[in-house]
Amino acid sequence: MSVSGSGYLCNRKHCKPRLDQHRRICRKQLKAEYLMSMESSEGLLEEMGAQALSSGAYHSPETVTQSIDSVSHADVVNAARKFVDGKKSMAACGHLANTPFVDEL
């Protein structure tokens, strides 16, 4: 199977409902993980700090879960393309004699 122009794994009619269901499941799992991580004061403070560092502001859990719900299929495809097409980097530590260069991977 290959990615078609529509972004689905195949052009068959049965693929779209499966992918829609998969996206719903992924959203629910992500929201559940996010909300459970904030149940402890440590998790809440960690999240507040991470948001402050990355965006300069704190967003309520309701706002974050709404943002998760608003992610479209096109957003996911664009993020994946950026990742795949972007410049690769690598870090290594220890004995590096046999470590390949990043362009050899």
C-alpha contacts under 8 A as a table, 3 or more apart, distances in Angstrom:
res1	aa1	res2	aa2	distance
1	M	9	L	6.27
1	M	10	C	6.24
2	S	9	L	5.70
2	S	10	C	6.51
3	V	6	S	7.87
3	V	7	G	5.86
3	V	8	Y	5.82
3	V	9	L	4.76
3	V	10	C	6.51
4	S	7	G	5.43
4	S	8	Y	5.82
4	S	9	L	6.34
4	S	10	C	6.23
4	S	11	N	6.93
5	G	8	Y	7.58
7	G	73	H	7.96
7	G	74	A	7.96
7	G	77	V	7.34
8	Y	11	N	6.92
8	Y	15	C	7.13
8	Y	16	K	6.96
8	Y	19	L	7.69
9	L	15	C	7.17
10	C	15	C	6.52
11	N	15	C	7.25
12	R	15	C	5.76
12	R	16	K	7.90
13	K	16	K	6.27
13	K	17	P	7.97
14	H	17	P	6.08
14	H	18	R	6.81
15	C	18	R	5.23
15	C	19	L	6.22
16	K	19	L	5.20
16	K	20	D	6.09
17	P	20	D	5.04
17	P	21	Q	6.09
18	R	21	Q	5.11
18	R	22	H	6.09
19	L	22	H	4.85
19	L	23	R	6.13
20	D	23	R	5.16
20	D	24	R	6.32
21	Q	24	R	5.11
21	Q	25	I	6.24
22	H	25	I	5.12
22	H	26	C	6.13
23	R	26	C	5.03
23	R	27	R	6.10
24	R	27	R	5.19
24	R	28	K	6.24
25	I	28	K	5.16
25	I	29	Q	6.15
26	C	29	Q	5.10
26	C	30	L	6.06
27	R	30	L	5.14
27	R	31	K	6.09
27	R	68	I	6.59
27	R	69	D	6.69
28	K	31	K	5.23
28	K	32	A	6.03
29	Q	32	A	5.10
29	Q	33	E	6.06
30	L	33	E	5.15
30	L	34	Y	6.07
30	L	68	I	7.93
31	K	34	Y	5.06
31	K	35	L	6.05
31	K	65	T	6.02
31	K	68	I	7.28
32	A	35	L	5.23
32	A	36	M	5.97
33	E	36	M	5.20
33	E	37	S	6.07
34	Y	37	S	5.23
34	Y	38	M	6.70
35	L	38	M	5.32
35	L	39	E	6.78
35	L	61	P	7.23
36	M	39	E	5.28
37	S	40	S	7.03
37	S	43	G	5.46
37	S	44	L	7.31
38	M	41	S	7.03
38	M	42	E	7.76
38	M	43	G	4.70
38	M	44	L	4.47
38	M	47	E	7.26
39	E	43	G	6.69
39	E	44	L	6.89
40	S	43	G	5.19
40	S	44	L	6.22
41	S	44	L	5.02
41	S	45	L	6.09
42	E	45	L	5.26
42	E	46	E	6.07
43	G	46	E	5.02
43	G	47	E	6.11
44	L	47	E	5.15
44	L	48	M	6.15
45	L	48	M	5.02
45	L	49	G	6.10
46	E	49	G	5.17
46	E	50	A	6.10
47	E	50	A	5.05
47	E	51	Q	6.09
48	M	51	Q	5.25
48	M	52	A	6.10
48	M	58	Y	5.91
49	G	52	A	5.04
49	G	53	L	6.13
50	A	53	L	5.20
50	A	54	S	6.09
51	Q	54	S	5.17
51	Q	55	S	5.65
51	Q	56	G	6.71
51	Q	57	A	6.20
51	Q	58	Y	5.60
51	Q	59	H	7.42
52	A	55	S	5.60
52	A	56	G	4.32
52	A	57	A	4.77
52	A	58	Y	5.77
53	L	56	G	5.67
53	L	57	A	7.93
55	S	58	Y	7.86
59	H	63	T	6.05
59	H	64	V	6.52
60	S	63	T	5.23
60	S	64	V	6.39
61	P	64	V	5.05
61	P	65	T	6.10
62	E	65	T	5.26
62	E	66	Q	6.16
63	T	66	Q	5.10
63	T	67	S	6.17
64	V	67	S	4.97
64	V	68	I	6.29
65	T	68	I	4.98
65	T	69	D	6.29
66	Q	69	D	5.03
66	Q	70	S	6.25
67	S	70	S	5.07
67	S	71	V	6.66
68	I	71	V	5.61
71	V	75	D	6.14
71	V	76	V	7.39
72	S	75	D	5.11
72	S	76	V	6.61
73	H	76	V	5.22
73	H	77	V	6.28
74	A	77	V	5.04
74	A	78	N	6.03
75	D	78	N	5.18
75	D	79	A	6.17
76	V	79	A	5.16
76	V	80	A	6.16
77	V	80	A	5.12
77	V	81	R	6.15
78	N	81	R	5.07
78	N	82	K	6.20
79	A	82	K	5.12
79	A	83	F	6.25
80	A	83	F	5.07
80	A	84	V	6.15
81	R	84	V	5.14
81	R	85	D	5.77
81	R	86	G	7.99
82	K	85	D	5.27
82	K	86	G	5.51
83	F	86	G	5.34
88	K	102	V	7.15
89	S	102	V	6.46
90	M	102	V	6.09
92	A	96	L	7.34
92	A	99	T	7.79
93	C	96	L	6.81
95	H	98	N	7.79
96	L	99	T	5.05
100	P	104	E	6.05
100	P	105	L	7.00
101	F	104	E	5.35
101	F	105	L	7.06
102	V	105	L	5.52
